[in-house]
Amino acid sequence: MLRRTALLGMTSVPLLVASGCAIRSEASPAPSLEEAFFYAFPLYEFARTAVGRSGPRGGGINRVAHRATLADHTSRQITAPNNDTIYSSCQMELSGGPVEVISPSDSQRYFSIAFMDAFTDNFAYIGTRATGGRGGRFWVVGPSWKGETPSDVTILRSSTNDVWMLARVLVEGPDDLAAARALQERIEVRSLSTQAPRRFETPVTSLDDPANFLAVVNEVLKRSPGGLGQTARASRFVSLGIGATPAAETLEAWRAFIPEGMKRLRSRSVSAGERIANGWVYPEKGVGEFGKNDALRSSVALGGLAALGEREAMYFQAVADTAGQALSGERAYRWRVPKGGVPARAFWSLTMYQLEPDGRSFLVENEINRFSIGDRTKGLVINSDGAFDVVIQRTRPEGDLAANWLPSPKGSMRLSLRAYLPGEELLERRWAIPPLAPLS
């Protein structure tokens, strides 16, 4: 596997970052609809996608579902899926008691098991970075759970009773898929409760319906009493119908605002970041572990739900070429990767997406079934100086550079650069991502 020595030498970091406080009233001034929307939208999006994961095709509740194939253009359950790892997913409901996760150990292959609460914060990790590749028994518990645990069990406490567990196992290439599956299949989940898990009662119909939007958000909040984590801040938005029955005039205000709120989110999900350099958006600090940055939390929920914290992975979005023009599938580009590649201790990849009108993005169907290029792509043509050029266009290039082709869609496109276990140069934003040069 790649970078075995680096993976073996990693040290462990804490598994769990917990937060909690009592519900309290926030100080003036009164919140705006924008503030309330940014706070509430991730809850709505979490519930919308959880409904699919809770059904038989998604694995059900408190049961793990292994997707043993790499994502492709037919993968539409989550926005911006990667094409580097196979996934294991579990929608957890913790009101009845702990859910046990049994993780394998592996010091050779990158893997991560992330646990995301209903506010889309990753509150715990198991895997290469977080536990040095060591597995074991873990109990995921809700905010109100109290009890004793066996000596060999590690507690992972969530601030909400609804949790999404998402595991990623690296695949080096088609010939490596069977070995990656062997590790994946050793990830086990079982509920320790005799109580049937609760399903979401409110159907998720349309974001354009403010009554449904608020009903979904309020049900998610109600399912996790106790006011831990981000739920403690719900009291700030009571006057706007969050955590309370909205008045008719409140619903009308939401009806007028939601289209504008979504417009702002779509704009942020593509172009928001700490800074833009060489046409690339460098992410704000806090992705995946958002704190009170609800604007960032909401834009990621729309454009990259289940993004990991940056110690685990960093995500960069390309928005313009060297001429300052917005990227389009109608044009061709060259992306020159310097010798040594992107500084990442596990792996990196450049992934092509078709950008949908609603701000979500999905992999692009193409004749060679290539959705990304990275440090594991075989057969690339390397330049004499050790660099290589990725050719990005709709049609297959002529000559040797056909081996370096990343197909693009017909219309709006989005390029995402992922670096797993990013090096210090990336974490400190010192490494300059190469620009996209337009080709005639």
Sequence and secondary structure as in RCSB ss.txt:
>XXXX:A:sequence
MLRRTALLGMTSVPLLVASGCAIRSEASPAPSLEEAFFYAFPLYEFARTAVGRSGPRGGGINRVAHRATLADHTS
RQITAPNNDTIYSSCQMELSGGPVEVISPSDSQRYFSIAFMDAFTDNFAYIGTRATGGRGGRFWVVGPSWKGETP
SDVTILRSSTNDVWMLARVLVEGPDDLAAARALQERIEVRSLSTQAPRRFETPVTSLDDPANFLAVVNEVLKRSP
GGLGQTARASRFVSLGIGATPAAETLEAWRAFIPEGMKRLRSRSVSAGERIANGWVYPEKGVGEFGKNDALRSSV
ALGGLAALGEREAMYFQAVADTAGQALSGERAYRWRVPKGGVPARAFWSLTMYQLEPDGRSFLVENEINRFSIGD
RTKGLVINSDGAFDVVIQRTRPEGDLAANWLPSPKGSMRLSLRAYLPGEELLERRWAIPPLAPLS
>XXXX:A:secstr
 TTHHHHHT     SB           SS   HHHHHHHHHHHHHHHHHHHHHHSGGGT BT  EEE S   TT 
 SSSS  SSEEEEEEEEE TTS EEEEE   SSS EEEEEEETTS EEEEEETTTSTT  EEEEEE TT      
TTEEEEE SSSEEEEEEEEE  SGGGHHHHHHHHTT EEEE  SS      S    TT HHHHHHHHHHHHHTST
T  GGGGGGGGGGGGTTTS   HHHHHHHHHHHHHHHHHHHHHHHH SSEEETTEEE  TTTTS TT HHHHHHH
HHHSTT   TTTEEEEEE B TTS B BTTSEEEEEE TT S EEEEEEEEEEEE TTS EEE   TT   EEET
T TT    TTS EEEEEESS  SGGGGGGEEE  SSBEEEEEEEEEE HHHHTT S    EEEE 
